[in-house]
């Protein structure tokens, strides 16, 4: 597989007939895709009753705010935490703009999206010094060698070019429809049955 064949930096849109309910109406941002497999984060499934501020508190990461003496709470404190996928669900993944935070543990995906797994980025966000745009996910979505290609051939996913508006500026409940709209697909015309290659 060449870099031109890689779907890294692309959105996957689950078809209505997706048999795995964990991916029902999911929009997945592919962070890595090669002959060895693929890895991405679901962007439109918030974890119920968990926001960024609550997670930081659980992790004992000091956050700016009225009781901390550090000033106003960071803008992302009330942002939802997302279910990134069924793999390693206790591990955090931070999708963010590459404007502030890049370390050796960061993966540059596109010019507007990097992936970090370091606790340092959470500490920066907690201090109000983090990237302009952040999406925090617990767990990730993974495919073994050839698995994603098989699912694409079977009609389980559509692909959509990613952009900052879809990644960071679209409410999760609107993202599936917004991604379909970007590629000119009317959801009413989609079959609820996945095809087989």
N, C-alpha and C positions, 0 to 999 in steps of 0.2 A: 504494500500500500504506500503510495506517495503522499506527500503533504497535501497535494491537490485533491486526493481522494478522501482525506480525513474530514470528518464532520465536526471536529473540535471547533467550538465557538458557535455551533448551530443549535437551534431549538428543535426538540422532538415534540410533536403534538400527538397525544394518544387518540387513536380512533375510537368512536363510540363503542365498538364491540370488544374493546380490550378485555381479555379474559381474566387478567390479574387485577382485582379490585383496588389494590394499592395504587395502581396507575390509572384508575378511572378518571378521565378528563384531565390527566396530568400534562403539564408542560415542563419538559426537562431541558436544562441547559447543559450541553455536553462540554465538559472541561477537558477531556482527553479522549482520543480515539485513534487507535493504531491496529496493527495486525494482532496484537496481543489481547485486544478487547477495548472496552469503552467505560468511561466513568462520567457521571453527571449528577446534577442536583435538581430535584423537583422544586419548582419555584412558586407553585400556587396551592400548596396544602399547609396552611398554618397549623402548628401544634395547638390544640385547644388549651386555653387558660395559661399560656406561657408567652411572655414577651421578653424582649432583650434585657430590660432592667431586672426582671425577676430572675432570669438565668444568671446574670452577673452576680446578683446577691447570693444565689445558690452556690456559685463558684468562689465566693468570698473575694470577688474582684471589687475594690473600692470604686464607687461611682460618684461623680459630681452630683451635687444636689443640696437641698436646704439643710440636711442634717450632717453633711460630710465636711462642710467648710470649704469645699472646692469650687463653689459657684453653682451656676444653673446645671440641671441635669442635661446629659447629652441629648441631642435631637433624636437619636435612635432609641431612647429608653423605652418608648411605648411601641416600637416596631414589633411585629410578630416574629416568632421563631418558627422556621419551616421544617416540615418533615422532608428531608432531602432524599430519602429512599430507605429501603429495608436493610441495607448493609451497614454494620457498625453504628447502630442508632444511638449509642451513648457518646459518640464522638462528634465534635463540632467542626463544621466547615464554614468558612467565611468567604462569600463571594463579594467582591468590592471593586470600586474604581481604583486604578493604580496611581492615584494622585498623591498619596501620602505614604502608604505602607507597603514596602516590598522588602522581603528578606530572603535568605537562602531557602526558607521553607515555603515561599510563595511561588505559585505557578502562573506565569503570564499566559492568558488564554487568547485575549484580543486586546486591541488598544483601549478598550473600555471595561475590561473585566479581568481580574486576577483572582486566584483562589489561594487562601491562606488557612493554615491549621494551627498556627502558633497562638498561645495564650497572650502573647504580646499585643496582637492586634485588638483583642478584647479589652486589654488594659488601656490602650490608646483611645478606643471608642469611649470607654468609661470616663476618661479624662476630658472628653470633648475634643480630642486631637486626632481622631481617626479619619479614614477616607470620607469623602463627601457622600458616597452611596455605599450602603452595606446591606447584604442579606445573609442572615445567619441560619444555617440548616443543621439539624441533627440527623446523622446518617447520610448515606449516599446511594445512588443507583448505579449498579455495576453490571457489565456484560462480559462474558468470556470471549475468547477468540471466535470470531464468526457469528456469535449469537445475535448481536444487534443487526448485522446484515441479513440474517435469516428472518428476523422479526420485521424488518423493513420490506423484504421481498414478499412476506406473507400479508402485508397490508396492515400491520399493527400500528404503524406510526406514519405521520407526515413530517416533513422537515420544513423549517422556516429559518431564514436568516435572522440572527439575533441583532438587536440594537439596544442602546441604553434605555430608550423609552419602555420597551417590553421588559427588560431585565429589572429595572429599578423604579419605573414610573407608572406601572399599571397595577391596579389593585388585584390581589390574587383571584378574587371571584370573577374578574373580567378577563384574565390573562388567556384562558383557553380560546375564548371567542375573538379576542384581539389578535392572537397569533394566526388563527384561521383567516381573519379578515385581511391580515397583511399579505397572505399568499392567495387571496381572492377565492377562498372556499366558503360556500354557504353551508353551515352546519346541518341545515335541513335536508341537504342532498347526500349526506354521508350515510353509508350503510352501517347498521349496527352489527354486521357480521364481518369478521376478519377473513380475508381471502387466504388461500393456501397456494404456495408456489409449486 
